[in-house]
Amino acid sequence: MPNTPAGEGPRATGPQRRTLMKAGLGGAALAAAGLTFGSAGAAAAASSRVGPAGSAAPHDTGDWHHYVQGPSSRTVRPVGVLRSSGAVTAPEALLAPGGAATVLKRPQPQQPPRWPDGTTATASSFHAPNGGDDGQPRTYDAANAIDGDTGTFWNDDTIAAYPDTLTVTTAAPLSLPGITLLSNSDGAPSDFTVQTWDGSAWQTAATVTGNTDVRRAVPFGSTVSTTQVRINVTADQSTPQGEFTRINEVYPGLLPADDVPRVVVDFGKVVVGYPHISFSSASGNSPGVRLAFSETVQFLTDRSDFTRSDQSGVPSQGTDQFAVPAGGADWKDTKGYQSGTQVYADGLHGFRYLQISLDALASDAPAAQPWGEVSVDAVWLDFTAYLGTPESYTGWFLSSDDDLNRYWYGAAYTNELVTDTFRSDDIDPRGADSPTLDGKLVLQDGAKRDRDPYVGDLAVSARTLYLTHDDAAAAARDVLADLADHQRADGWIPPASINGYTLPLFDYPLWWVTCSWDYILHTGDRGYATGYYPHLTKVLDSWYPSVTDGDGLLSKGLNGTSGYGDYAFLGRSGQITYYNANYVQALNDAASLATYLGNSADAARWTARAGTVAAAVNAHLWDAAAGAYLDSSSGAARHAQDGNAIAITAGVADAGRAASALAHLDATTVLPYGNAFMDNDTIFDGASQRVYAFTSYPELVARFRSDRADSALDQIRRTYGWMDTHDPGITSWEGIGPDGSPYEGAYTSMAHGWSTGVVPALTNELLGVQPTAPGFSTWAVRPRPGSVAWARGQVPTPRGPLAVDWQHPRGGTFALTVRVPRGTTGSIAVPTDGRAVTVHVDGKLAWNGSKAKAYGAKAQDGYVVLDGITAGTRTVAVRPAG
């Protein structure tokens, strides 16, 4: 089946598709072993490992097929039932379509009791109103808790100062055996007391701790006659999504336990697309079905971990709804309404777990009712993203380390999930729709969110794409070209289509420059280079000079940029190492592009400016006492991963500063789940516990290129090993927070393209393959093996695959084979391991231990470098001299 996202016609594959690949498995491991949660999927995952960690996989080209994670077709079915509750018959039938049906039954719920007329409610605090989709403010005051409308709620405005109180007052004494609280699933109070007024003082009637129930009956010790009931919340955020207490209704009496029938199916890994459910029949009262989606078990509740409807103000309460007709239906869950403003469906989702409930919102009556019976024949997903099968991979990787192989293909699968068609119904709704992108292949941020392409993410995700599926390189070009087409008159380039291309970010125009050069290097697209060269000139020669200070450094705050953000929306201002190191990289990349197009004057000017900025960074932002670059020249002293890493990769730091900066990061940022992006918490609380794989990628590159391959491998194993062995497994997270948790709770994207840097890190640095001129017309192979015994792989180029295979036994002969495509030339650098060596190429001596015999061989920084390698299969052997 062609790798065509839904709604797009077939795409042509690359001109030089590999012909040696055999048909392989359509997706092997369902999930990583060692997941820290219990599920049917986890058992399957535990048996999916190719071999024990660190074992030497069989040395055969086809063996990498077993690591491929993509589904074998666009119809993806669940692999297990995680749990069921209530009246559910044969839940396992959902895994075997065509047999017995899964039946959910629920009797008609009794009407809840109402407060007497004249009852009022007050609260110690309530959240300020927010605007709804109708433009009218939504109120969150205390009256919502007794209005009989389960779609409204009281939202407190307290995060730490407890107690927060909700007081219900009746006009006359009421006899109460207890009360029942109905809360939003993202705001059920955790700890609270219930007090009643005896006419002269408050008396405690009940105490609740550790509550996780959305509907909680609270019985009193004995029936109480009172005119006032007070709920004192002493801790909220009982559910993972919660930040505040949100009580939809307080009922005067005790309701029976929630009897909603629910079944949760597990797809084994994060998937993305349109859910389908086939209903064979239903009772005649239009029973409602609600779907809740989550990438993790932790955030699987009665609402989805994220819905675009939440951001657009649609009152769906975080689920997709459907009213099942008596004759059954084949429901494809796409965005829309079944009847007016009722029975809302969000449509496309990124998720691993799907909860199906026989239930309906009160606002959906009478179109859907929260009771009756439904029979479910089958559940599946229409997969919309790039379909990554062994046949589709034009680039691949395999090594002696099973863990590294698994991380590489897990990240590649993550990137496939975000390679999709831009569709107005499936993007985040914050003004992100764009007619200039609709229908085009793009790289989104994440499978779940943000479903909008940001150029900074392409700094990683586009490289992953070029190295795995070059037939989809248009996804990067479409984004880069569209953003350039929306360049502001002053030269600034927007980061994304969000907010009508107006989101003010300070660093992303620099990423547009570097990503443009990356695209040209990998594809040789000269038309793009010439067509968008004026945009590049304008951003570098107009906008960034307008925010350059007297020291020659970019300074956020100049030219009205004090409110601009960056990739993490950090409150940074003034001279920032990260911005300026990135500026040096962008200027040098622009100079390379200018040279390619024959614009020598521009190339010289940008190269000179890059040198000036680099010198200023070293003069004003190097902290000699810490031995690392400051995050900022002003304010509290802190040292950031982004600035220090990119200062090394951009060539700002010399070898001494590079070694010192990496040693500082070793001493201050190492965590069990990666390296933190800040060395202290002066920029915000918890910064020194936060890991971004996005900014970890340049640190990995810096470590490899500073001859610290094993420290790079250690960082990879901690960062990607953590994500691989924690729910949802396999995919690369947007960010990791304290104790290894998803850094923004349920909102965190657990499959995010900007976190896939392990792919280019292992291919470009460990395997050692790099383009050095557009379209791989020239290239370099420079392995950095560290403790890895062998590696092999293939990189797609416009002229055909460039394949590399090396073995590095400890103390033995380093052997390298390179298969070079026609029309290209390159250099090969082989490690000497600090020894005197001889180097033979195709059996002929090229380096005798002290001087060149062929290929202009020279000793350089622990390597012997061979130039002028031409097309064909070349074998290189490195042996101890003498």
N, C-alpha and C positions, 0 to 999 in steps of 0.2 A: 504494500500500500504506500503511495507517495506520502512524504512528510508534509502534509498540507493542513495547516490549522483550519478549523471549521470556518466556512464562509469564504474561503479563498480557493482559486483555481489551482490546478497542479503546477508545481514549480519545477523548473529544469534543475537537474543535479549539476555539480561542478563538471567542467570539461574533462577532468582527469580522474574520474572515480576509480577507486581501487578495484582491481579485478581479481586479486588473490584471496579476498575474504570468502570464506565458506559460510553457508547459512548456519547460524548459531541459535542459542537460546534467545527468546524474545524478551528477556528480562529475568534475571536470576534471583538474587537475594530479595526477599520481601521486606525485610527490615533488619537492622543491625542486631547482633547478639548482645546480650547484657543489658537490655532495656530495663529501666528501673521502675517498671509498672507491670501489672498482671493483665494479660489478655490472651485470647486465643491466637492473635497475631504474633505475640511475643514468642510463643512456643514454636511457631513456624519459623520465626526469625532466627531463633537459636540454632536451627539446623541448616541455615542458609550460608554460613561461612564457608569460604572455599577451602580454608585450611587454618591451622593455628596461627595466632599472631606471630609475625616475623618469619614464618616458614618460607622456604624457597618454593614458589609455585613452579609447576612443570615449565620447562624452558621451551615453549612452543607458541608460535604466533597466535593461534586460535584461542589460547587459554584466556586471553583477556575478555573474550565474549561472555564468560561466566559472571563477570562483574557488572555487566550492563544492567541498568535498573529500569529502563523504559518499558512500558507495557508492549505486548506483542501485537496489539491492535487498538483501535480507538474505542472499542467497547471494553470497559474495565469493570470487573465485578469484585465485590468484597471477598476477603479471604477468611474471615472469621466473624463470629458473633461475640462481642465483648461482654454484653450482659443484657438481661431483659428483666422487666418488673411489671407487676400488675397482671391483668388477664391477657396473657400472650400465649398462644398455642403454636408449637412447632417453629420457634424462631430460627432454628438451623435450616429450615426449608428455604430461607432467603439465599442460601449459598448454593442451592441446587435447583436452578430454574427448570420448569417443566414438570416438576413433581408435585408434591403436596404444597398447599398454600400456608402462609403464616397468617394467623387470625388474631386480631386485636379486638377486644370487647370491653365496653364500659356502660354501666347503667346510667340512666339520666341522673345527674347530680341534684341533690336537694337544693332549694333556694336558700342562700345564706340569710341569717337574720339581719334586720336593719335597725339602726339606731332610731329612737323616737324623733318625731318632728321637733324642731327647736334645738337639737343637739349641735354643739359647736366644737371646734378643735383649734388649739393654739400650739405653737412650738417655740422653743428657745432660739431656734435659727431655721432658716430655710434658704435654699439656693436661689440665686437671682434667676429671673425668667430667661429662657432661650427662645430664639425665633424658630418657628416651625416652618414646614414646607409651604404653608399657606400664607406666610409672611406675618402671622400673628404670634405674639409671645406666648410661650407655654409656661404656665405657672407651676411652681413646685411647693406651694404652701401647705399648711397643715390641713386645710379643709379637704384636700384631695384624698385624705386617708379615711374619710367617712362619707364620701359622696356616692358610694355604690358603683362607681365607674372604675373597673380594674385597669383601665388604660391610663389613668392618672395616678400620681403618687406624690407623697410628701418626700422631699429630698432635703436632708439636713445640710448644713454648711460647715460642719465640724470635721476636722481631720485628727486633731490631737487633744483638744480641750474638752474633756468629758466631765460630767454627763451632758448629753443632749436630750432634751425632753420633748415629748408629744403628749399634750393633755386634752382629753375628751371630756366635755361637760354636758350633762343632760339637764333638762328643765325640771325634772322630778326624779326621785330615787328610782333606781333600776336594780332588779335582783339579778346578779351575775354569778354563774358557776365558774366562769373564766372568760378569756377572750381568745380570738384567733387572729394571728397576723398573716397577711398576705403581702409578700415583698417582691420586688424585682429580683431576678436571679443574680443581678450584678450589684445588689445592695441589701441583702438580708442581714439584719443586725446579728452580731455574733454573741455579745454579752449584754444582757439587759435585765432590769427588774421591772415588775409591774406593781404599782401602788394604787390603793384606793383611799378616798377621803371619807373619814368617819364623822365628819361634822366639825372636828376641831383639830385634827392632825392627819398626816398621811401615814397609812399602814402598809407594810410590804405584804402583798398577796402572793407573789411568786418571784423566783429568781431563775434565770436561764443563762447558762454558759456554754460556749462552744457550739452555738447553733449554726447549722448549715442548711436548714430547711427553708424553702421559699414560702411554704405554708406551714405555720407552726401554731398548733393549739396549745394554749397555756392555761392549764386548770389551776384554780385557786384551792387552798387547803379546805375551804368550806365556802358555801354560797354567801356572797356579800351583797348587801343592799347599800348602794352608793350613788352619788350624783357626779362623781369625777373619777376618772381612771387616768393614771399617768404612767407613761412608758419612759424609763430612764435608760438610754443607750450608753453603755460604758465602753463598748468596742464595736466597731463596724468592720466592713471589708471581710465578711465571713466567706464570701466566694472569691475565687482568684481575680475575677474581673473588678470587684468592688472597690470603690474609693470612698463612697459615702453610704449612709443608710438610706434606703428608698422603700418606704412602706406604702403599698398601693391601697390597702384597706385594713382597717381594724374592725373585726366583727364582734358584736356583743353576744358572745356565746362560744361554744366549743363545736367546731366542725370535725367530722370524721377525717381520718387520714386520707391524704391524697391518693386516689386510686387510678391515676392516669396510666394506661398501658403504654409501656415504652420498650423499644428494642434498639440496641446500639450495634451497628455493624462496623467492622474494621477493614479498611482497604489495604492494610499492610504497610503503607507508606503514604506520604503526601501525594495527592493527585489533584488535577484541576480540570474543570469542565462543567458540563450540564448534567445534573443528576436526573435519573429516570426511575420511576416506580410504576410497575404494572399492577393494577388492582383488578382482581377477577370479579369482585362483587362488593356490595356494601348494603347496609340497611337503608330504608327509604327516607331517613330523616336528614340526609346530607351530612353525614358525620365528617368532622374536620380532621385533617392530618397536619401536624406541625413537624417541620424538619429543623433540627439544630445541627450545626457543623462545627468541628474543631480540628485543629492540627494536632492537639495533644489531649491526653486523658485529663490532665490537670484542669484544663479550661473547658471541659465538656460538661455543660449544664443544660438547663431548659432554654438557653439562648445560645446562639452561635458565638464563637470567640471573636468574630468580627463580621459585620454586615455593612454593605454600602448604604443600606436603608437607614442605618443609625445616623450616618453623616448627612443624609438628605432630609431627615426629619420625618420619614414615613413611619407611622405608628405600628410597626410589625412586631415590636418587642423582641427583636433579634432572631426571629424564625421565619421560615418560608411556610406559607399556609396553602392548603388545597381542600376543597370540598369534594368528597368522593360521591359520584352519582351511583344510584342503585345498580345499574348495569355494569359497573366497573369502568375503568379507564386506563389508558396508557399515558401517564403524565410525564412530560418532559418539563423539568423545572426551569423555566425561563422567566426573565424579568417581566412583571406586569401585574395586572389585577384581574381576578376572575369576575368580579361584579362590582362596578363602581369603585369605591375606595376600600372594598373589603377583600379579604383573602389575598393578601399581598405575597408575591414571590420575588426574591432577590435575584434568582437566576444562577449564573455561573459562580462557582465556589472553588477555593483551594482548601483542601481538608484531608485528614486521614480518617476521622471517625464521623459517622452519621447517625444521629438519633432520630428515630421515627416514633411519634407519639400520636395516640388518638386523643385529640384535644382541639380546642378552638378558642380564639380570643373572644371575649364578650362583644367586642366591636364588630366581629364577623357575623354575628347573628342578624338575620336568620339564614344567611347564605351558607354558613357552616355551623354545625352544632358540636359541642364537646362531649358527645356520647353516641352510642350506637355500636356498629360492628363493621369492620373492614377486613377483607381478605387480600393479602399481598402475594402475588405470584413471584415477582422478581425485583431486584434492585440493581442498577448498574449506573455507569457514568459514561457520557460521551466526552472523551478526552480531546481537548481543543488545542493543546500546545504542540510543540515540535515532537514528533514521534521518534525517539531515539532508539533504534534497534541496532544490532551488530552490523547490519548491512548499511546503515546510514552513517556510521562513524568513518570519516575520512582521515581522522587523526586518532591515535590511541596510545596507551601507555601501559607498561607492565614492568614489574621489578621483582626482586627477591623478597620484598617486604609486603606481605599480604595486607597489612593495615594501610600502607600507602596506596596500594592499588584500589582498595575499597574507598578510601577518601577521594581519590581522583574521580572515580566513576560516580560516587554519590554527588560530588559537586557538579560533574557534567550533567547528571540527571536534574539537579536543581536548576541548572541553566536552561535545560530543555523546557522545564515547567514555565519559565518566564519568557520563552520565545514563542510569541503568539500574535495573532491578528489584533490590531487595535479596533475595538468595537465600542460604539458609544454606550451601549447598555451594560458593558462589562468592565468599565473603568471606574475609578473612584470619582464621586460626583462633584468634587469641589472645583467646578469650573474647568475640568480637565479635558472635556470633549473638544475635539478639533477636527473640522472637515478636511484639513490638509493631512491628517493622519488616518482618518477612518478608512478601514479596509486594507491598511498596509501592515506588513510584517514588522514587528518591533520587538525590542527587549524591554519588557516591563521590569519594575523593581522586584516584585514578588508574585508568587502564585495567588496568595490571599489578598495582600495589599503591600505597597501601593501599586495598583494596576494602572500605572502611568509611567512612561519611560523618562528617567532622569539621566542626564549626561554623565554625572560623576560615577554612577554605577557602571557605566560602560567602560570605565577605566579598568575594571576587572572582568565584568560579564562579557564584554565584546572580545577580549582576549581568549576567554574560555570558549566562546563560540567559534572563533577562527581556528582554534586548535582541535576542535571536535567535529564540527559540522559546517564546513566552509560554504556549503550550498545555501546556507541561511545568512550569509554575511550581509545581505540586503537589510536584515533587521537592524544592524548597526548604522548602515548608511541612511536608512529612512529616518532614523532619529536625529543623527547629526545634521543632515540636510534640512530637516524641518525646523530645528532650533535655529540654525543659521538664517533660514528664510524669515524668522521672526526677530532678527537682530534689531536692537533699539537704535535710534538715530545716533546716539553718542557712542555706539560700538559695543555696548554690553549685550551679551547673548544669554537668553533665558535658560534656566536649568531644566525646564520641563514645560508641558502644556498647562500644568495646574494653574488655576486662577487666571486663565486667559493669558498665559505666558508672562506673568508679572511677578512670580515669587522671587523676591530679591535675595540672591545668594552671591557671596563675594568670590568664592573659589571656583564655582562651576564653569565660568567662561575659560579658565585655565585648563580644566579637564576637557573642554571642547577642543582646544588646540591639540593637546596630547592625544586625545582619542582620534582626532582626524588623521594625525600622522600614523598612529597605530593601524588605522584602517587602510591607509595607503601602503604601508609596509607589507601588510598581509595580503592585500588584493591587487596592488598595482593599478588601482583605478585612477588613471591620469585625468579623466574627465571630471571626477570629483575634485581632484587637486586644483585644477585650473579654474573650475567653476566657483569654488568657495575660497580661493586664495584672497580675494578682496575682503571677505568677511574676517579672515584671519588677520590681515593687515590692520583692519579697523579696530579689532578688539585689542591688539597689542600696541598699536601706535596712537590710539585715541583714548580708549577707556582706561586701560591700566596706567598710562602716564598721568591721568587725571586723579588717581588715588596714590600717587607716589610722593613721598615727602623729601625734605632736604637732604636726608641721608641716602637717598637713592633706593629706599625700601618702600614696598607697598605698605600702606597704613590705613587700616579700616577705621572709618570715621571721616576721612576726607571726602569732599565732593558729595556730601549727603548720604554716606554709607553707614552711618552709625547703627541703623536699624537692620542692616543686611545680616543674614545668617550664613551658615556653611553646612557641610554635610551632616553635622550633628546639631545644628541650630544652637551653637555655643555662644555665650556672651563674651566673645573675645573682641578686643579693640586694640588699635594702635599697630605697632610692628609685631607681626606674628611669624615665627619661623616657618610654619607649615605653608602659609600663603606664599612667602618669598622663595622657599625652596621649590615649590610647585611652579612659581614664576620662572625660575632658572630653567627648570625642565621644559616648560612650554616654549621659552625663547630658543633653547637649543633645538627642540623639535621643529619649531618654525624655521629655523635656519637650515635644517636638513631638507625640509620641504622646499624652501626657496632655492637651494642648490639644485635639487631635482628638477625644478622648473626653469633653471638658468637665471634666476634673479640674484646675482652675486652680491649686489649692493645691499639688498635686504638681509641676506644671509650674514654679511659682515657686520651690519649694524646690530642685528639681534644677538649674534655671538658676543660682540663687545659688551652689550648691555647685560647679558647673562653673566659675564665675568665681573662686571661692576656690582651687580646685585649680590653675587656670591661673596665677593669681598666684603660687602656691607653686612651681610648676614654673619660672617665670621667676626667682623669688628664689633657689632652691636648686640648680637644675640647668643654668642658663645659664653657659657658660664664656666669659667676655668675652675671654680671651686668644686662644682659638681662633676665637671668633665663631660658636660652634655649641653645641647642647645636649649636655651630657655623657650618656653612656649610663647612668651610675650616679653618685650623689653620693659613693660611697666606692670605694676601690680604685684601680687604675691608671686614668689618664685615657684615655678613648676616646670616640668620637663615632659613634653608630650611625645608619644609614639609617632604621630604623623610627621611632625617637623623633623625629629631626629632621623627617622628612617628615610624620608625623602631627601633630606640633606645629603645622605650617603648615596642613594641611588641616582640623584641628579648631579653628583660630582661636586657639591658644595664643600663637603668634608674631605680633607685629605686622609691618608691611611691612619695617622695617629688619632685624629679627632673621631674617625669612624670607629676605631677600636675602643676608644674611651666612651663614646656615646652608647655603644652596644653593651659595654660592661656596666654602665649606669642603668640601662634598662634591665639587665640581668639582675642587678641588685635591688631594684625597686618595683618591678612590674610583674614578676613571674607569679602566676596563679595556677592551680590545678587544671583550669579550663582555658589556658592561654595566657597572653601577656596583656595587661591592662593598657588602655590608651592614654592614661595619665599616671604620673608617679605620686600624686597626692590628691586631696579632695578640695583644693582651694577654688576650683572653678565650679564645682557643685558636689554635694554630698554623695559619696559612692562612686565618684569618678575613678578612683584607684582600684575599684572592684569591677569595672566595666571592660568587657572585651569586644572590640569590633573586628571581625575578620576582614573588613574592608581596609582598615589601616594596619592590620597585621600583615597583609600581603606585602606592602613595600618593606616591612621589617624582615620578612622571610627573604626577600630578594637581597636586601642589604647584608644579611648574614651569609647567604650563599656567596655573594660577590666579595665578601671580606674574609674568605677562606674559613668560614665558621659553619660548614655544611652540617655538622652534627648538631650544633645549637639550633639551626633552622629546622632540622628534622625533629628535634625535641619539641620545638614550639608547634610544629604541625601536629605531632602526636597528641599534645595536650589540647590544642584548640579543636582540631577536627575529630580527634578521638573522643572528646567529650560530647560533641554533637552527634557523632555516630552511635554512641552507646546510651544516649538518653532520648526519651520520647520527643519527637516522633521517629527518630532514627533516620539514618541515611542522608537526609538533606542538610543544607548549610543554613544556619540561623542568621537573622538580621543582626542580632547582638546578644551577648551573654552578660548577665548581671550578677549581683552578689550571690555567692554560694553556687554559681553555675546555673542560675535560673534564667528563663527568658527575660531580657532586660526591661521590657515594657509590659510584662504580664501578658494577658490574652491578646493585646494589640500587636505583640511581636510577630513579625513574619518569620515562620520557621522554614521557609524555602525562599531564599533571597539571593538574587544574582550577584550582588556586590560582595558576597561572602565566598565566592567560588575560586579565590586566588590560589588554592592548592593545585589547581590544574595548570595554570601558567608557571607557578613556582616549580613544580616537578618536571614539566616538559622543558621549559626554557632554561632552568638552572640546574636541576639534578641530571636529567637526560642531557641537557646542554645545547638545545637547538634554538637559534635566534635568527630572524631576518635582519640584514644589515643594509638593504636597499629595497626600494619599492618592488612588490611582487616577488620577493625572495630571489631577485636577479642575482644578488649576492647574499651570502649567509655565513654564519659562524657556528661551529659545533665545539663546545667547551664543557665537557662533563665536570660536575662537582659532586663526586660520589659519596664523600663522607664514609659512613660505615656500611653503605648499601653494597652488596656483593655484585649485583648486576642489574642492568636496566635496558629496556629496549622500547622503541616506540616509533611512531610515524607522525609527521607533521604535513598537513596538506598545503600545497602551494599552487599558484595558477599554472605552473609548468609540470605538475605531477607531484607525487609524494616524495618527501625527503625522509628517509628512514635511517635510524641510528640504533646500533646494538653494541653495548659494551659490557665487559666483565672486569671486575676489579678485585680479584682474590687478595687477601691480605698477604703482603710480602711476595706476591707472585707477579706474573706478567700482566700488564694492563693491555687488553685487546679491544680493538674498536673496529666496527664495520659501519661504513656509511654508504648508503645508496643514493646517489646524487641525480636529480632530474636533469634532463637536457636543457641547454640554454642557460645554465646557472654555473656560477663558480663560487668558491668559498674558502674559508680557512678552518683548520682543525687544530685545536689545542689539547694536548694530552698531558695528564698530571705526571710529575716525576716523583711525587711523595718524598721530596727532599733528597733524592738519591741521584748519583750520576747514572745516566741511562743512555741507551742507544734506541733509536726509533727507526723502524722499517715501515715503508709504505708499499703495499703489494709485493712484499718479499725483498724489496730493494732498500739499501741503507739510505736514510734521509738525514740522520743526525748521529754522529759518531761518539757523542759524549762531550764534545767540545766545539765542534764546528759543523756547518751545514754541508750536506752532500747533495741535497735536492730540496725543492719546494721552498727555498729561502728559509730553511729551518732556523729557528733562534730560540734560545732559552729566555723565558720571561715570566717572572712572578710565580715560580714553581711549576711552570708548564713548558713544554716544547711546542712552539707554534709553527704550523705548516701552512703556507699560502699557495694560492693558485690551484686548488683542488677542483678538478673538472668532472663532467658527467660520467656516470658508471658506478660500479661497485668498488669501493676503496677499503682496503684492510690495513689497519695500523697496529703494530706491535711495539710495546715499550718494555725493554728488558734492562736489568742492571748492567752497567758498563763493566768491562774487564773480566 
